[in-house]
Structure formats: C-alpha cells, structure tokens
Amino acid sequence: MKKTLPALIAHIAVILALIILMGTLGIIAAGIEAEGNDKFTGEIERGATLRILENDTAKEQGYLKELLDAFNAKYAEYGVKAVDANMDQYTDLEMGGPYGYGPDVLYQANDALMKYVDGKHILPLPVEQLECADKVGEKAWDAYRASTGGQEYIFGVPVNIQQPLLFYRKDLLPANWETEWDKDKNGVPDMIENWSAMYRYSKQIRQASGGAKYGYMKSLNDGYFASGYFFSYGGYVFGGEDGKDISDVGFSKNDGYLGAKIIRQLASVMNLECTEDTITRNSYSRMAQGAYFATMTTPDVYTLFVKEMVNAGFTEEYARANIVMTDIPALPASGNLEDEDNGFIDMTAMGGVNGYAVSSYTKAPNAALAFVDFATSYKMINRRAELLGISPARSDLAETLGGLNETIKENLDKGSIYVMPSVRALAQVWTPLQTFCATLADDVLTGKNVYTSDEKLKEGIKNVDKQIYDAIHTLGGS
C-alpha cells in the first residue's frame, strides 16, 4: 500500500527520531565507557602552566621546589611549567575548582581526595600508563578505587603510606634499661615494645620530676591517633566488607570500650594539655628540650624533630642518632595498662595513603598526568623520603630503604593499618570522637571520675556512635 505524503513524512520523522535517539544513547554510552580516559590523549598541552598543591612540610623542607625545578627542566621543550599553587594545603577543590581557583594537581590523604569523586571534581586516571603502576601494592591502590557510571576506576596515585609511629629520644632512656627495662632480654626497651611499660615509665618520670618532665605525651583529643585504641579491641568506623556502610557506626562494637579505658589511663600520666591541641603543636620543641620522652605522629614530620633539636643546640648528626621512629607499641590484651602479665596484642592504628589526584577542571590533563608520573617516579619518591622521612607506597623503594619502611608496608598488607574510609561521611566522625576522648582525659586529670567503670565507658562510646550516626543521617551530614 502506498503511503500518503503526510504519512510518509510522519514515517520519516519517526525514523529520524529513532536515529537521533539511538545516536544520543550511543554518545551517552560511549561517554560512560570512555569516562576514565577520554581526556588523556597522551598529547601534552604545549605552553601549559600547572598549579601544584602540596603539603606545607614539602614546601618548608624544599622538596616541592626540587620537584618543580626537575619537572620543568624535563618538559622545557613543551613549554610546560609547573608552579606552586600557593594555596592552603587543605584547599577545598569542590569550592574553588568550578570557578577556576583550584589546583591542577593536588596531593592529599586518600579520604580528602576521594570525597571529590561524587561531584566529579577529580578525574579517573589511566594508571596503567604510569611507570609506578606495578610498583604499588593493591592495598594502596584500593584506597583510590571507586565506581562511577557502572565501572570501577582509580582516582589517585599513591605516594606514601601514613601510619602513626612512636617517636622517642634514645638518649633519654634510663641508664639501667638493659637490666631493668628489658624483661625478654631481646635488646629492645620494654617501653618501646608495649604500652603498659610506657605507661609505667611515664608515671615514673612525672613523679620523679614533680611534673616538669613527662614520658609519653600526645594530644589525646586527636581522633586520628586515638581511634586506634578502639580499633585494636574490635571497634571500627563504618561496617560492611569495604568499611563504607555508613548505616553501621562501630567504635563501641565488640570490646571497643577498652580503647576508652586505655585513653583514660594514658591521660593520667600527662597534663591537661592532652585534652586539646597544645601537645601536638609543641611536641617538636618539647622533645628537643628533653621535657617529653616520646610522642606519636606520622613519619613525614621526622625532619621537624631534627630541626628543633638543632635549634636546641644539638648537632644534626646527634639529633638523627637519637630521635628514633619505631612501630607503635603493643597493647595489653586485657585493656588495662597496669596489666603486664596477660599478654599483648598488636595495635591497629588509623592510617591512610597520601597521593596525587588530577582536577577535573584542569585545562591540561595530559601535562598534569605527566607531572603525576614524574612525581611518583623512583627517583622523586626516593628524594621525598630523604627530605621528608615518608614511607613510600612503592614496593621497590620500600624494599630498598628497608627497616621501618618494610614494616609499614607489611602493616598495611596485613591490616594493622586501618585505612581511613574514603567516604564523605567520615567528616562527621571527628567532632563526637574527639570530644569524648578529651572528656575522658579531663575526667581523670580533674578528678571528676565519671568514667571509672566499664559500664560508664561503654555508655560513653555508644553515645559517640549515636552522635556520628545522627550527624550523618538525621542532620544530613552524608
């Protein structure tokens, strides 16, 4: 049957509409499929200027300048220049990026970078093109994995593994430590191996000096470091196999409340400065002056301790020989620091994987990827380790450097490092947790003694879980 002209026109219109629709769907599908690499053609954008956001320590110790100078020399033929972004190290890409104020490449912890995935503020990366692709362990890459458009991508390139470490003054060990402070006669002081001995030694120092000197000192209100005491007894941040189930907040789960008992006992050998940030700020200088024997922080600030000892009149050689970084001590299995007879368990500490990401707002993605490739090369990560004391995520370099670097990598692989979950809801964790930890410290140091029973400790940490849950779900904090 022949079609009338209007019917033929209508039929053609339907066909055209279908073609357009199928084309559109094809474009959408292709866009999703190519989302991970469509901006990375391999052709470096000539004449591009890259703004690089690094952390303050890298700037202060001269590493960033070395990195920029070396990269710029290598890519001079392309007219590409990398410069310091001159922004605060915690600059929020989400706020400034869409308006052209953000960096092209940014270095931050995995939880800080991965919060940008939801809003597509950072680019999925073709990491298989990078020289370090097979040199970084799966656990480190996992910190930067996320799904978008139904596919899994990697959004950051690991640089270093962050784990709390014990820092102590070797020259402040008691003269008789080999006979009185080495029960197992393994050549390692007991206070370096377990928290119970550290607690006992700290109590001794404080009493002997009348409060002028202290053993272990740390701002206990710092949730990043304090959380490890809860993890070690079965607590966790969020549930689920991937640790991202924000419907399940778990600091109080299992025997997590014992972590609260540990914090309260540690506070008893400190002073009220441990309830806020004073100790964190002054630990470098106070250790240099001999007022503190030990503290806990991350390996990337080692040089700051050395610098303060030099400022205090020591030679750099003496400082490096006597400021010692070591793995964190073991905890008493019973959760009581006064118990040294019933065994110890490895401490599980909150940690993370710092790395580089590329902003979605960069006008030079290929040049930015070239910078990341250069910055994560063996040579530059080795130099970063020399200047900053970081523990590299590159397995080949960790093996070459040996010692504590291999220990930290092993800790990550076996799960003794609880990697910060890369979810936006993590931001709601810190205030309730830190407030409770400060309250525990204040409770014992001011003699209020509210949290003296297991029941009160359990009640307190369960309330922390509830506050975090409410902040995420009831108050729209997710």
For each residue, the residues with C-beta under 8 A, 3 or more apart:
1:
2:
3: 7 8 11
4: 7 8
5: 8 9
6: 9 10
7: 3 4 10 11
8: 3 4 5 11 12
9: 5 6 12 13
10: 6 7 13 14
11: 3 7 8 14 15
12: 8 9 15 16
13: 9 10 16 17
14: 10 11 17 18
15: 11 12 18 19
16: 12 13 19 20
17: 13 14 20 21
18: 14 15 21 22
19: 15 16 22 23
20: 16 17 23 24
21: 17 18 24 25
22: 18 19 25 26
23: 19 20 26 27
24: 20 21 27 28
25: 21 22 28 29
26: 22 23 29 30
27: 23 24 30 31
28: 24 25 31 32
29: 25 26 32 33
30: 26 27 33 34
31: 27 28 34 35 38
32: 28 29 35 149 150 151
33: 29 30 149 151
34: 30 31 37 38
35: 31 32 38 124 148 149 151 153
36: 124 125 126 151 153
37: 34 40 124 126
38: 31 34 35
39: 123 365 366
40: 37 125 126 129 365 366 369
41: 366
42: 129 366
43: 366
44: 48 75 78 80 364 366 367 370
45: 48 80 363 364 365 366 367
46: 78 79 80
47: 78 79 80
48: 44 45 78 79 80 81 363 364 367
49: 80 81 82 83 364
50: 80 81 82 83 104 105 362 364 367 368 371
51: 83 84 85 87 102 103 104 105
52: 64 67 68 82 83 84 85 103 104 105 106 107 371
53: 85 87 89 91 103 105 106 107 108
54: 58 59 63 64 67 84 85 89 107
55: 58 59 89 107 108 300
56: 59 60 89
57: 60 61 300 301 303 304 388
58: 54 55 61 63 64 67 107 384 388
59: 54 55 56 63 64 65 84
60: 56 57
61: 57 58 303 387 388
62: 65 66 387
63: 54 58 59 66 67 383 384 387 388
64: 52 54 58 59 67 68 84
65: 59 62 68 69
66: 62 63 69 70 383 387
67: 52 54 58 63 64 70 71 82 375 380 383 384
68: 52 64 65 71 72 82 83 84
69: 65 66 72 73
70: 66 67 73 74 374 380
71: 67 68 74 75 82 371 374 375
72: 68 69 75 76 80 81 82
73: 69 70 76
74: 70 71 374
75: 44 71 72 78 80 367 370
76: 72 73 79 80
77:
78: 44 46 47 48 75 367
79: 46 47 48 76
80: 44 45 46 47 48 49 50 72 75 76 364 367 370
81: 48 49 50 72
82: 49 50 52 67 68 71 72 105 371
83: 49 50 51 52 68
84: 51 52 54 59 64 68
85: 51 52 53 54 91 103 104 106
86:
87: 51 53 91 103
88: 91
89: 53 54 55 56 108
90: 108 112
91: 53 85 87 88 96 102 103 106
92: 95 96
93: 96 97 102 103 106 116 121 122 359 361
94: 97 98 115 116 119 121
95: 92
96: 91 92 93 99 100 101 102
97: 93 94 100 101 102 121 359 360 361
98: 94 361
99: 96
100: 96 97 361
101: 96 97
102: 51 91 93 96 97 106 359 361
103: 51 52 53 85 87 91 93 106 359
104: 50 51 52 85 358 359 362 363 364 367 368 371
105: 50 51 52 53 82 356 357 358 359 362 368 371 372 375
106: 52 53 85 91 93 102 103 113 122 356 357 359
107: 52 53 54 55 58 159 354 355 356
108: 53 55 89 90 112 113 354 355 357
109: 112 113 162 352 353 354 420
110: 113 114 143 144 156 352 353 354 355 419 420 422
111: 114 115 352 420 421 422 423 426
112: 90 108 109 115
113: 106 108 109 110 116 122 144 155 156 355 357 422
114: 110 111 117 143 144 146 155 156 422 423
115: 94 111 112 118 422 423 424 426 427
116: 93 94 113 119 120 121 122 155 357
117: 114 120 121 122 146 148 155 422
118: 115 424
119: 94 116
120: 116 117 148 360
121: 93 94 97 116 117 359 360 361
122: 93 106 113 116 117 155 156 357 358 359 360
123: 39 155 357 358 359 360 362 365
124: 35 36 37 148 153 154 155
125: 36 40 130 153 154 155 156 157 357 358 369 372
126: 36 37 40 129 369
127: 130 133 141 154 157
128: 133
129: 40 42 126 133 369 373
130: 125 127 133 157 369 372 373 376
131: 135 373 376 377 378
132: 135 136 157 373 376 377 394
133: 127 128 129 130 136
134:
135: 131 132 378 394 395 396 397
136: 132 133 140 141 157 158 393 394 395
137: 140 141 393 395 409 412 413
138: 141 142
139: 142 143 412 413 419
140: 136 137 143 158 161 353 393 412
141: 127 136 137 138 144 145 154 158
142: 138 139 145 419
143: 110 114 139 140 156 158 352 353 355 419 422
144: 110 113 114 141 154 155 156 157 158 353 355 357 422
145: 141 142 152 153 154 155
146: 114 117 152 153 155 422
147: 150 151 152 153
148: 35 117 120 124 151 153
149: 32 33 35
150: 32 147
151: 32 33 35 36 147 148
152: 145 146 147
153: 35 36 124 125 145 146 147 148
154: 124 125 127 141 144 145 157
155: 113 114 116 117 122 123 124 125 144 145 146 357
156: 110 113 114 122 125 143 144 355 356 357
157: 125 127 130 132 136 144 154 355 356 357 372 376
158: 136 140 141 143 144 161 353 354 355 376 393
159: 107 353 354 355 356 375 376 381 384 390 392 393
160: 299 300 353 354 355 381 384 385 390 391 392 393
161: 140 158 351 352 353 354 391 392 393 408 409 412 417
162: 109 298 299 300 351 352 353 354 391
163: 298 299 328 349 351 391 408 411 412 417
164: 224 225 228 296 297 298 328 349 350 351
165: 296 297 298 299 325 326 327 328 404
166: 192 294 295 296 325 326 327 328 329
167: 287 294 295 296 297 302 305 323 324 325
168: 172 192 293 294 295 323 324 326
169: 172 173 287 290 292 293 294 322 323 324
170: 173 321 322 323 324
171: 322
172: 168 169 290 293
173: 169 170 177 181 189
174: 177 180 181 201
175:
176: 179 180 181
177: 173 174 180 181 182 189
178: 181 182 187
179: 176 182
180: 174 176 177
181: 173 174 176 177 178 189 190 191 197 201
182: 177 178 179 185 186 187 188 189 190
183: 190
184: 190
185: 182
186: 182
187: 178 182
188: 182 192 193
189: 173 177 181 182 192 193 197
190: 181 182 183 184 193 194 197
191: 181 194 197 198 200 201 215 294 329
192: 166 168 188 189 198 326 329
193: 188 189 190 197 329 330
194: 190 191 197 198 329 330 331 332 340 344
195: 198 199 262 266 329 330 331 332 337 347
196: 199 200 332 337 338 339 340 344
197: 181 189 190 191 193 194 200 201 329 340
198: 191 192 194 195 201 202 215 216 294 329
199: 195 196 202 203 216 265 266 269 337 338
200: 191 196 197 203 204 340
201: 174 181 191 197 198 204 205 215 293
202: 198 199 205 206 214 215 216 269 270 293
203: 199 200 206 207 215 268 269
204: 200 201 207 208 215
205: 201 202 208 209 213 214 215 293
206: 202 203 209 211 213 214 215 269
207: 203 204 210
208: 204 205 213
209: 205 206 212 213 214
210: 207
211: 206 271
212: 209 291
213: 205 206 208 209 290 291 292 293
214: 202 205 206 209 217 269 270 271 291 292 293
215: 191 198 201 202 203 204 205 206 269 292 293 294
216: 198 199 202 266 269 270 292 293 294 295 296
217: 214 270 273 274 279 283 286 292 294 295
218: 222 225 266 270 274 279 280 283 295 296
219: 222 225 273 274 275 276 277 278 279 280
220: 226 263 266 267 270 274 275 437 438 440 441
221: 226 274 275 276 277 434 435 437 438 441
222: 218 219 225 226 277 280 434 437
223: 226 227 429 430 433 434 437
224: 164 227 350 430
225: 164 218 219 222 228 296 297 349 350
226: 220 221 222 223 229 230 259 263 433 434 437
227: 223 224 230 231 235 237 251 350 418 433
228: 164 225 231 232 259 328 347 348 349 350 418
229: 226 232 233 258 259 260 262 263 331 347
230: 226 227 233 235 251 256 259 260 461
231: 227 228 234 235 236 256 259 348 349 350 418
232: 228 229 259 331 345 346 347 348
233: 229 230 254 255 256 257 258 259 331 335
234: 231 253 254 255 256
235: 227 230 231 250 251 252 253 254 255 256 259 461
236: 231 239 243 250 251 253 256 418
237: 227 243 249 250 251 418 420 421 426 429
238: 243 244 245 246 248 249 250 421 423 425
239: 236 243 245 247 248 249 250
240: 243 244 245 248
241:
242: 245 421
243: 236 237 238 239 240 419 421
244: 238 240 421 422 423
245: 238 239 240 242 248
246: 238 249 423 425 472 473 478
247: 239 469 473
248: 238 239 240 245
249: 237 238 239 246 465 466 468 469 472
250: 235 236 237 238 239 253 256 465
251: 227 230 235 236 237 256 259 433 461 464 465 468
252: 235 256 257 458 461 462 464 465
253: 234 235 236 250 256
254: 233 234 235
255: 233 234 235 258 335
256: 230 231 233 234 235 236 250 251 252 253 259 260 461
257: 233 252 260 261 454 457 458 460 461
258: 229 233 255 261 262 335 457
259: 226 228 229 230 231 232 233 235 251 256 262 263 335 461
260: 229 230 256 257 263 264 436 440 451 457 460 461
261: 257 258 264 265 335 336 454 457
262: 195 229 258 259 265 266 331 335 337
263: 220 226 229 259 260 266 267 437 440 441
264: 260 261 267 268 440 441 443 444 451 457
265: 199 261 262 268 269 336 337 338 444
266: 195 199 216 218 220 262 263 269 270 274 337
267: 220 263 264 270 274 275 440 441 444 445
268: 203 264 265 444 445
269: 199 202 203 206 214 215 216 265 266
270: 202 214 216 217 218 220 266 267 273 274 279 441 445
271: 211 214 274 445
272: 275 441 442 445 446
273: 217 219 270 276 278 279
274: 217 218 219 220 221 266 267 270 271 279 441 445
275: 219 220 221 267 272 438 441 442 445
276: 219 221 273 438
277: 219 221 222 280 281
278: 219 273 281 282
279: 217 218 219 270 273 274 282 283 286 295
280: 218 219 222 277 283 297
281: 277 278
282: 278 279 285 286
283: 217 218 279 280 286 287 292 295 297
284: 287 288 301 304 305 307 308
285: 282 288 289 308 311 312
286: 217 279 282 283 289 291 292
287: 167 169 283 284 290 291 292 293 294 295 305 308 309 323
288: 284 285 305 308 309 311 312 314
289: 285 286 312
290: 169 172 213 287
291: 212 213 214 286 287
292: 169 213 214 215 216 217 283 286 287 295
293: 168 169 172 201 202 205 213 214 215 216 287
294: 166 167 168 169 191 198 215 216 217 287
295: 166 167 168 216 217 218 279 283 287 292
296: 164 165 166 167 216 218 225 328
297: 164 165 167 225 280 283 301
298: 162 163 164 165 301
299: 160 162 163 165 302 325 389 390 391 404 408
300: 55 57 160 162 354 388 389 390
301: 57 284 297 298 304 305 389
302: 167 299 305 306 323 325 388 389
303: 57 61 306 307 387 388 389
304: 57 284 301 307 308
305: 167 284 287 288 301 302 308 309 319 323
306: 302 303 309 310 316 319 320 323
307: 284 303 304 310 311
308: 284 285 287 288 304 305 311 312
309: 287 288 305 306 312 314 316 318 319 322 323
310: 306 307 313 314 315 316 319
311: 285 288 307 308
312: 285 288 289 308 309
313: 310
314: 288 309 310 318 319 322
315: 310 318 319
316: 306 309 310 319 320
317: 320 321
318: 309 314 315 321 322
319: 305 306 309 310 314 315 316 322 323
320: 306 316 317 323
321: 170 317 318
322: 169 170 171 309 314 318 319
323: 167 168 169 170 287 302 305 306 309 319 320
324: 167 168 169 170
325: 165 166 167 299 302 389 404
326: 165 166 168 192 404
327: 165 166 404 407 408 411
328: 163 164 165 166 228 296 347 349
329: 166 191 192 193 194 195 197 198 347
330: 193 194 195 344 345 346 347
331: 194 195 229 232 233 262 335 344 345 346 347
332: 194 195 196 335 336 337 339 340 342 343 344 345
333: 342 343 344 345
334: 339 342
335: 233 255 258 259 261 262 331 332
336: 261 265 332 339
337: 195 196 199 262 265 266 332
338: 196 199 265
339: 196 332 334 336 342
340: 194 196 197 200 332
341:
342: 332 333 334 339
343: 332 333
344: 194 196 330 331 332 333
345: 232 330 331 332 333
346: 232 330 331 416
347: 195 228 229 232 328 329 330 331 416
348: 228 231 232 415 416 417 418
349: 163 164 225 228 231 328 416 417 418
350: 164 224 225 227 228 231 417 418 420
351: 161 162 163 164 411 412 417 418 419 420
352: 109 110 111 143 161 162 419 420
353: 109 110 140 143 144 158 159 160 161 162 393 412 419
354: 107 108 109 110 158 159 160 161 162 300 390
355: 107 108 110 113 143 144 156 157 158 159 160 393
356: 105 106 107 156 157 159 372 375 376
357: 105 106 108 113 116 122 123 125 144 155 156 157
358: 104 105 122 123 125 362 365 368 369 372
359: 93 97 102 103 104 105 106 121 122 123 362 368
360: 97 120 121 122 123
361: 93 97 98 100 102 121
362: 50 104 105 123 358 359 365 368
363: 45 48 104
364: 44 45 48 49 50 80 104 367 368
365: 39 40 45 123 358 362 368 369
366: 39 40 41 42 43 44 45 369 370
367: 44 45 48 50 75 78 80 104 364 370 371
368: 50 104 105 358 359 362 364 365 371 372
369: 40 125 126 129 130 358 365 366 372 373
370: 44 75 80 366 367 373 374
371: 50 52 71 82 104 105 367 368 374 375
372: 105 125 130 157 356 358 368 369 375 376
373: 129 130 131 132 369 370 376 377
374: 70 71 74 370 371 377 380
375: 67 71 105 159 356 371 372 380 381
376: 130 131 132 157 158 159 356 372 373 380 381 394
377: 131 132 373 374 380 381
378: 131 135 381 382 394 396 397
379: 382 383
380: 67 70 374 375 376 377 383 384
381: 159 160 375 376 377 378 384 385 392 394 397
382: 378 379 385 386 392 397 400 401
383: 63 66 67 379 380 386 387
384: 58 63 67 159 160 380 381 387 388 390 392
385: 160 381 382 388 389 390 391 392 397 401 405
386: 382 383
387: 61 62 63 66 303 383 384
388: 57 58 61 63 300 302 303 384 385
389: 299 300 301 302 303 325 385
390: 159 160 299 300 354 384 385
391: 160 161 162 163 299 385 398 404 405 408 409
392: 159 160 161 381 382 384 385 397 398 401 405
393: 136 137 140 158 159 160 161 353 355 398
394: 132 135 136 376 378 381 397 398
395: 135 136 137 398 399 409
396: 135 378 399 400
397: 135 378 381 382 385 392 394 400 401 405
398: 391 392 393 394 395 401 402 405 406 408 409
399: 395 396 402 406
400: 382 396 397
401: 382 385 392 397 398 405 406
402: 398 399 405 406
403: 406 407
404: 165 299 325 326 327 391 407 408
405: 385 391 392 397 398 401 402 408 409
406: 398 399 401 402 403 409 410
407: 327 403 404 410 411
408: 161 163 299 327 391 398 404 405 411 412 417
409: 137 161 391 395 398 405 406 412 413
410: 406 407 413 414
411: 163 327 351 407 408 414 416 417
412: 137 139 140 161 163 351 353 408 409 416 417 419
413: 137 139 409 410
414: 410 411
415: 348 418
416: 346 347 348 349 411 412
417: 161 163 348 349 350 351 408 411 412
418: 227 228 231 236 237 348 349 350 351 415
419: 110 139 142 143 243 351 352 353 412
420: 109 110 111 237 350 351 352 426
421: 111 237 238 242 243 244 426
422: 110 111 113 114 115 117 143 144 146 244 426
423: 111 114 115 238 244 246 426
424: 115 118 427 478
425: 238 246 428 429 472 477 478
426: 111 115 237 420 421 422 423 429 430
427: 115 424 430 477
428: 425 431 432 468 471 472 477 478
429: 223 237 425 426 432 433 468
430: 223 224 426 427 433 434
431: 428 434 435 471
432: 428 429 435 436 464 467 468 471
433: 223 226 227 251 429 430 436 437 464 468
434: 221 222 223 226 430 431 437 438
435: 221 431 432 438 439
436: 260 432 433 439 440 460 461 463 464
437: 220 221 222 223 226 263 433 434 440 441
438: 220 221 275 276 434 435 441 442
439: 435 436 442 443 451 460
440: 220 260 263 264 267 436 437 443 444 451 460
441: 220 221 263 264 267 270 272 274 275 437 438 444 445
442: 272 275 438 439 445 446 448
443: 264 439 440 446 448 449 450 451
444: 264 265 267 268 440 441 447 449 451
445: 267 268 270 271 272 274 275 441 442
446: 272 442 443
447: 444
448: 442 443
449: 443 444 452
450: 443 456
451: 260 264 439 440 443 444 456 457 460
452: 449 456
453: 456 457
454: 257 261 457 458
455: 458 459
456: 450 451 452 453 459 460
457: 257 258 260 261 264 451 453 454 460 461
458: 252 257 454 455 461 462
459: 455 456 462 463
460: 257 260 436 439 440 451 456 457 463 464
461: 230 235 251 252 256 257 259 260 436 457 458 464 465
462: 252 458 459 465 466
463: 436 459 460 466 467
464: 251 252 432 433 436 460 461 467 468
465: 249 250 251 252 461 462 468 469
466: 249 462 463 469 470
467: 432 463 464 470 471
468: 249 251 428 429 432 433 464 465 471 472
469: 247 249 465 466 472 473 474
470: 466 467 473 474 475
471: 428 431 432 467 468 474 475 477
472: 246 249 425 428 468 469 475 477 478
473: 246 247 469 470 476 477 478
474: 469 470 471
475: 470 471 472
476: 473
477: 425 427 428 471 472 473
478: 246 424 425 428 472 473
